[in-house]
Amino acid sequence: MNSHSETAPHTPPTVRPFQNADAEAVARLVTAGVRDHWLYHPEQFRESSDPHKIRLVAERGGNLIATANLSPFGDGAPDALRLDLAGDGAAFSPLYLHLLAELPPGFPRLLGVTREDFSEKMAFYTAAGFRNAWQSWGAHLDLTTFDFERWRPLEEKLYVQGFEVARWKNDATDAEWDALYELHRQGEKDVPRNPVTTSASLGREALREVMTREEAVFVVWHKQQPVALTRLTLPQLNSPGQHSLQEAAEVANDLTTTHPAWRSRGLATLLKAHALGWARAQGYAEASTGGTVLNLPMLRVNTRLGYVTEQMWVTWEYRLH
């Protein structure tokens, strides 16, 4: 059944708890639900004894046609449960009503996240009384056509003013790591965020470990002090958790920030351009980034660099009490 276009029969579906035997069908539904934006595999879906995690499936005529899942949202909204739906949109309401009857205590709100062109989910959240609370954007850049030379005049201008871009050296001194960590903390504090774009803040040593093991970090130096930074996550082919071969050729641009004293000079633009030029030279074919629509300065920076924005991601909220 094409869950996105066919009209559902009048026969109501049978709703029941997820079983491990459903994993393959659920993986297909969830992958189709995000329009293959990510690929999901059966081993990612298993029965859970955690009372805060509930997955249900809907069947009709012996076929699994939809699934719904409730689980704690995470660091971005620790007081909320996340509702995820996939499959035949006509089965979303029966699944949702069954989930409401099994809600774990202690969570005053539900959040659902979907892209604005995933019509069956947008229609459900609207009809179910959820509030369109936050919007986020994602964007991709074709690195094969990226040319850093466009930004050479800006680099020369800022160099004369005492600013220089370089890749962060993992053997930096403890004092330099301390300065980088303080700059990162300032960035986390200042960057506009919403529940989807908020993650747990890392301590100094944990951040240092992540940067050293998984990332390429670039900084702008001024008088021997880091005044701006950007982080690139560098996935490797067949790394754990990787969902597609495309991801192996894609570098993800994480937090970019400039110290408040040096903003509105073009440092973030030059810094990200350097990082993207480096990524292209390393053989990466694409770069991705994203954030909340409230972060207009970074949205402008990414547009200048050539990122192409996708459909917006919408975070829907429903307050239970």
N, C-alpha and C positions, 0 to 999 in steps of 0.2 A: 504493500500500500504506500502511495505517495502521501506522507503525512502533512504536506504543506499545501496540497491543492485539491484533494478529493473531499467531497462532502461525506461526513461520517454517517453511517447507518443510524436508524432510530434505536436500535438495540443498545442499551447502556452497557458500558464495559464492566468487566469484573475487576475489582481492585483488590490487590493482595500484597503482602510483604515481598520484598526482593529476596530471591534465592540465588545461590552461587551459579546454578544452572542457567540463570537469566543473563549472565555477564556478557556473553557474546552479543546477544540481541540489544542489551542496554548500551554497549559500546557503540554499536551501529547507530542507534537512535541519538545518542548524545553527539556523536560526530556529525551526523546529518543536521542536528539541531543548531550547530554552530557553523553550518554550511561548509564543513571541512576546513574551517579556519584553524582548528587543531584536530589532530587525530588521536582517538582514544582506543585503548586496547582492553580486552576482557580482564586481564590481570589487575587492572586498576579498580575493578568493581568486585567487592567481596562483602559478604554478610558481616555485620558489626554488632557487637554486644554493647557498644556505647549507647546509653539511653538518650544522649544528645544528638545522635545521628540516626535518621530514619529515612529509608528509601522504600518507595512503593512502586509497583508496576501495574499497568492496566492491560487487560487481555480482552480480546473479542474473537470469537470463533476459533479459539486455540492459538491465536497469534498475539504476541506482545506488541502493543501499539503505542505505548507511551510510558514514561517514567517520571517520578518526582522525587526530589531529595531535600531533606532539611538537615542542616548541620550548623554549628557555630560559625559565625562569619569570620572571626579572626581579629587580628590586632586593629584593623581599621574601624571596627565596630564591635567591641567585645560584649556588648549588651544585646546583640542582635543574632537572630538565626537567618541563615541564607537559604532562600528557596530557589531550587533549580528545576526546570521543567524541560522535557524533550519529547518529541513524537507528535502524535495526532492532537492538534489543539482542542478538538472536541472532547478529549478525555482529561484535559487539564482541570476542569472544575470538579469532577468526581475525585480525582487524586488530591486536590487541594482540600476539599471538605474532609476527606479521611485524615489528612495530615493535621488539620485543625483539631480533630478529636484526639490526637495523640501528642499534642504539643508538650515538650518538656518544660518544666517550670523555670522561672528565673530570667526569662527573656521577654522584655516588653515590646519588642518590635521585630518585624520580618523585613528582610531586604532581598530584592531580586535584581539581577543584573542581566541585561540583554542589549544587543545592538539594535539600533533603531530600524534596521531593515529586516529583522527577524519578526515578521508580521504576526505570526501566531502567538508569540510571547508578548509582544507589545499589546495586542488586542486583549489577551487574558489579564494582564496587570491593570489595564485601564478599566475593564469590566469588573474586576474584583475589588476596586476601590483603593488601589495603591496610589501613592503620590509620586509623580515624577520629580525626584528630589535632587539628583545630581547628574551631571553629564561629564563624560570623559572622552578624550580623543586618542586615537592611535594613528600613527603615520609610518610610512616606509619610504626609504630612499634607495634608488638604484645606484650602488657604488661603482658599477662598471662605467658610468658616464660622469662620475663626480670628478671635478677638476679643482684642486686646491689653488691653482694659480689665480683664480678669480679673487682670492682673498689676500694675495701678496701685498697689494698697496696698504691694506689695513694692518697687516703684520709689520710692515716697515714703519708706518705711522706710530704704532704703539711701541715698537722697539726703541724709537727715538725718545719716547716718553719714559723709558725704563722698564717696559714690560716684555717678558720673554716666555714663550711657551716651550715646555719640555715634557717628555714622558716621565712620570714619577719613578724613581729608582727604589726598588724594594730594600736595598741596603742603606736607605736613608738613616740618619742619626735619630736617636730617640727624641731629641728636641724637634726635629723636622716632622716626625710622626705626630708628636703632640700638636704642633701647629696645624697640620693637615686635619687631624681629628677635630680640633676646635672649629676650623673652617667648615667641616662637614656638618657638625652639630648646628652651626649657625644657619647653614643651608636648609637642614631639616626643619628648623624652627620657622624659617621665612617662606619656604615654598608652599603655595596654596595646595591643599589636599582635600580629598573626600574619602569616604570609606574604602573605595576601590583602589585608590592610589596611595594609601597609607600602609606602611609596613612597620614592623617592630624596629625600634632604634637599637643599633648595635653598640656595644661598649667598645672602648678603644682597641683592646686586643682582638676582639671578634671581628671588628671592621678591618683591622690590619691583616688578619688571616684571610678574609674573603678577598680583599684587594690583591694580596700576594698570590693566592692560589687560583683565582678564577677571572681576574680582570686585568685590563690595561687602563691605567689611570693617567690622565694628563692634567697638568697644572700650569697656571700663569704665575711666574715669579716676579716679584718687585722688591728690590732691596733685600734679597735673600729671604723673602717671606712668601709663602704661597697665598695668593689673593683670589684665586679662582680655581675650580676643579671640575672635571667631568669624568664619569666612570663608564667604561665599556665592559659589558659582560661578554666573554668569549667562549661560546659553546664549542665542544669538540664532537666530531662524528661518533655516533653511537654512544654518547655519554648517557648515564642513567637519567631517566625522566625526559629524554628527548623524544618528541612525538613525530618528527618528520625529518626527511633529508634536507628540506629547505632550511630548517633551523640550524643545521650544521654549517651553512654558508652565510648565516645571518649574525650580525653583531647587534646587541641590544644596548642602547644608550640609556644609562640610569641617571642618577641625580647629577645635575649640573648647577653650580651655584657660584656666585661672585660675592666677595665681601661687600657689605653695604657701602663702604667708603669709596669703592671703585666701580660702582654700577653705572650703566648708561654710557659706557665708553666703547662698547663693542667687544669687550673681553670674552664674553660667553660665545659670541658668534665666531671669533677667531679660534678660541679654544676647541669648540666642537668641530670646526673645519679641519683643524690639525688632526684631531682624533679620527675623523672620517677619512682623511687622506691616508693616514697610517693604516687604517683598516683595509682600505682598497689595496694598498701596497702589499698587505699580508695575504691577499687572495679572497677576502670576504666579498660576496657579490651584493649584499643588501644590508641595510641598517634599519632598525626599528626603534621607535620611541613613543612616548605618550604621556598623558597627564590629565589633570582636570581642566575644564574650560576656563576656570577662574585664573589659571596661570597664563594670562595673556602675553606677558613679556617673552616667555619661552616659546609660546605658540608662534610669535612673530619671528623669533630667531630661527626656528625650524623651517618656517616658510621661506625665509631668505636662503637657507642652505639647500632648499630644493625638496624637502620632505613633502610627500603627497598624503594628505589626511584621508582617513577612511570615514565611513559612517560613524556617527557618535555612539558611544556606549552609554546607556541610561541605567541609573541605579534607582529602583523603585522602592518606596518605603510604605509599610503599613504598621500603624501603631496598634498593638493589641490591647493596651490599657494605659 
